Amino acid sequence: MSNTEFSFLPTIIGSVPHTDAKKACALVTRYLKDIPTWPQLPKKRIQENMYVQYSEGFPGAVLEDNRFYIDTSKDYSKSLEALYLAFLNDDYSKYPMAKDHAEGLYALLEQDKLSPKAVKGCVTGPLSWGMTITDENKRAILFHEILGDAIPKFLKLKVAWEENELKKISKNTIMFVDEPYMASYGSSIAAGAFSKPEKIVEMINEVFDGISGLKGIHCCGNTDWSILLKTKMDILNFDAYAYAQSLSLYPDEVKKFIARGGCVAWGIVPNQMAPLGKESVASLKDRLEEAMAPFTRDGLSIKDLAKHSLLLPCCGLNALTEDGTEQALKLLTELSDVMRKKYI
């Protein structure tokens, strides 16, 4: 596989409704033979929540009574010093993910007979993590004078450790930085570092510096895509099912992104039971082609766009039932086959 020419191969974000990691992995590897993803199990325990999952080892981290927060009232100077030392030495071995924080990752690593074209992982982005994780007074840690700057450095080490583990499955890695909070960009709650485009780019790029393979950004809402397109990302993943129009407002930026080898990951399969039950491969194909159409005017060929495309559900699958998850994966892989036969 050269660069980002995925030609509509399917993969997923990560979260599933399962509580049995082996069962979840069996489903992933049955349907996603080319690009498996380790399944996140947020319904199993709080440690698998997408924010808590990557929080282990952060200075002042406290998990008690199913609440996770950063205690800034106690002395965290030694752990902060250790973090900066590890960051300066690129020593990600100090910041692993324990099995109870990522059981699906360990279950995927135990699978044998996998020979994928690539393997996908993810980390919560610095903005979303920093705006969601709070201190003991419920203030977003992103706004903390000292610890706010430590967030991207910490997540850089986390994603580097995770990618290194995934390389045991395939030398070709795809690591998504998940930034759902970017859907709030421009609102009154987005203040401080979150309101400055250049700061957003800088923080995401700092996390990207921990990734040696392909770098993706996932945002499942409407956002200012021109900001994210300024980062070092190789793959832009968005909800093409509900927000196709949001990306079509940036045709020139997307064309430049494709021209430099970028890939669009179309989140086209719904992740709620009601809309999922109404869709078929034919209806999703129509919807996908409609979402792609604005980018194939003025010079970008449908073949070029098709080559630089991945297919995903619109977001995580944990809101579905286990049967619904299989239905979504079946639709996704069948749609991939249809699009590949038509355009590749």
N, C-alpha and C positions, 0 to 999 in steps of 0.2 A: 504494500500500500504506500503510494507516494503522497507525502504531505497530507492534505485534507481532502483528497478525492475519495469520498466515502460512497458516492453514488446511491444515496437513499438507503444505506444500511440502517437497521433499527437498533436503538438502545433505550435505556430509561434513565430517569433522574436518580432514583435510588429507593425512596421510601415505599414500603408495601404494608398491607394490613396484618401480615402474618406475625405470630409470636414464636414460631418454630423456624430457627435459622436454616436448618438443613432442608426443610420443605420449601422455604423461600428460594434457597439456592438452586434446588432441583428445578423449580419453575423457571428461574432466570436462565439457567444454562440450557434448558430444553428449547426455549424460544429465541434466545439471544446468543447463538453460537459464535457469531463474528465479533460482537462487542459486548461481552457480559459486564455487568455492574454488580458490585456487592450490595446486597439488600440491607437497607436500614429498617429497624424494627421499632418505631416510636411507640407502638401500642404495648410493647413488652415491659419497658421500664423507663423511668425518667432519664436515665443515662443515655438512652438512644434518641432522645429529643434532638433535633438538628442543631440546637444551640449548645445544649449541655454536652453533647457528644464530643465536641472538639475543645472542651473547656478544661479538661484534666491537666493540672500542672500550672495553670495561670496563677500569678501571685495573688494571694488572698482568697482563692476559690473556696467556697463553702457549699456543701450539699447537705441539707437537713430538712426533715419533715416534707420531703418532696418539693423543696424550694431550693433553687440554685441561685447564689449571688456572690459578689465579690466584697469581702469585708475589708474596707479601707481604714477601719478604726484601729486595726492591729498593725504591728510592724511587719511589713511585707518586703523590707529592703533586701534581705538575703536572697529570697526567691526571685526578686526582680533582677538582682545582680547576676544570679545564675542564668536567668533567661537571656540577658544581654550578652553574657559570655558565650553561651551556646549559639546565639545568633551570629556573633562576630566570628566564631569558629566553624559555622555551618554544621554544628553538631546536633542533628535532628534526633539522634539516638536517645537523647535525654527527654524527648517529648513524644513517647509512643501513645497509642490508643489501647487501653486495656480491653480485654475480651468482653467485659460487661458494658462497655461503651460502643462496641462495634462487633457484635457477635456474627453478623452476616459477613464481615470482612474475613474473619477467621474461618468461617464455614466455607467461603469461596476458595481460600488458600488451601483448604484440605481436599478440594476436588481434584481428582486425577483425570487424565484423558482429555483435558481441555487444550485446544489448539486454536485459539481465536486470532483474528487479525489484529486486534487491539483489546485492551482492557480499560474500563472506565472507573474512576473514583471521583470523590467530590469533597469539598470543604466548605463550611459556611463562610461567606465573605466578611471582610472586616467591618463594613458599614452595618450589615444586618446583625452580625454578632454583637458589635459595639452598641447598637441602638436597642437591642433586646435584652442583653445581659446587664443587670443593674447592680448598684452597690447596696449596702445595708439600708440606705434611705430611699431605695427604689429610683435612683437617678441613673440614667443610661451611662454605662462605663466609658463610652466613647468620649463623653464630655469631661472625664477626669483628667486633670492637668498632666499627671505623670503616666498613669496606666493607659490612657487613650492612645498614646504613641507606641505603647508596647504591643497593642493588639495585632497589627499586621505582621510584626516580627515573630510573635508567638504562632500565628496561623501559618506563616511561611514554614516554620519548623514542623508543625503538625502535618501539613500537606506533603512536605518532603519525606517524612517518615512513612506516610501512607503510600506514596508513589513508589518508594523503594520496596515496600512489601509487595505491591501489585506487579512489579517487574519480575517477580518469581513466576507469574502466570504468562506475561508477554512483555517483550522488550518495548513494544509500542503502547504507550500510556496516554490516556486522555483524562485530564483532571479538570473538573468543573468547579468554579468558585460560584457558590449560590448566593445571589444578592436580591432576595425578594423585596427587601426594604427600599430598593431603588424605585419601586412603584410609588413610593411616597415622596420622591424627589420633587422639590418645588412647592411642597405643602408647608403649612405653618409649623408642623412638628419637625421639619427638617432644618435644623439650625446648626450653628458652629461648623465643624469640619464637614458636615454633611451638606452644607449649602454651597460649598466651593468646588466647582467642577475640577479644578486642577488638583485639589486635595484628594478627591475621590479617585481620580486616575492614579495618583501617586500611591495611595494606600493599596489599591487593587494590584498595581504593578509590583509592589513590595511582596505581596503574597505570591504572585506569579513567579518571582525570582526563585522561589523554592521548587518550581516545577521544571523538570528537564524535558518532558514530553509536550504533547499538545495542551494548550491552555484554553479553557472555555469559560464563558460567563452564562449563568442561567438567571433570568428574571422573568417571572411568570405574570407580570402585569404591564400596564402602560408606563413607559418611562421616556426620558430623553436619551434615545439610543446614540445620539451623536457623542455624548460623553463617554459611554462605554466603548464606542468604536475607536476612541483615542487611546485605549489601553493596548497592552501587548497581546491581546487575546487572538487565538486562531479560530475559535468557534463561538458564534453568537447563538444562544438558545433562547427562544421566546415562545409564548403561548400563541401559536398561529390559529388555534381553534376559536378563541374568544377575542384576541387582540391583533388579528392580521393587519388591520389598518394602521396600527401604531408604528410598525416598522416601515410600512409603505410610504410614510411621510419623509423618509430619509433615503430616497433612491440613489442619489449620487454617492453618499457615504457608503452605502451597501455595495455599490458597484466597485468603488475603490477597494473596499475590503476583500471582495471576491478576486479582484485583479491582483492583489498582493498575496493570494493563496488562502484567503479566509474561507470559512465554511458556515453556512446557515443551518442550524439544527431546528427543524420545524416541529413545534409541539402541537401535533394535529389530532391526537386521539384524546377525547375528553376523560376527565378523571373523577367524574361523579356518576352515580349509578343511573339516574334518570336520563341525561343526554346520551350516555353510553348505550343504553338500550334502544335508542332511536336511530343509531348510526349503523351504516354498513360500509364495506370496503368501497363500494361505488360512490356513496355519498361523501365519504372522507376524501376520496380521490378528487371529486369535483371541488370540494372545499380547499384542498391543498393547491390545486391548479389555479384556482381563483386568487389565493394568497400569493402565489409565485408570479402571477401575470404582471403586476406593476414593475417588477424588476427586469423583465425581458423586453421592455421598450427601450429605445435609444441605445442600442449597441451591445447589451449583454444577452448572449444567446441562451435559449432554454437548456441547451446541452451543457453549456458551461455551468449554469446554475445547478442543474441536476447533478453534475459531477461533484460539485462542492456543497452537497446537501446530506444531512442526517435526518432521520425521522424518530420522533419521541412522542410519548404522551405529553399533554400540555403542562403537567407538573407532576409532583409525587403522586403515588397511587394509594396512599394509606387511607383515603376516604372511601375507597371501594371495599366490597367484600372480597374474600379470597377467590371465589368463583368469578367475580367481576374483574379482578386483576388478571386472571387467565384470559377472560374474554377480551380485555384491552390489549394484552400481549398478542393474542391471536389476530385481532384486527390490525395491529401495528405491523406484524410480520407479513401478513397477507397483502397489506397496502404496499409495503416495501417491495414485495415480489412484482406486483402489478406495475409500480412506477419504474422499477429497474427494467422490466421487459419493454416498456413503452419508450423510455428515454435513454437507456444506457446501451 
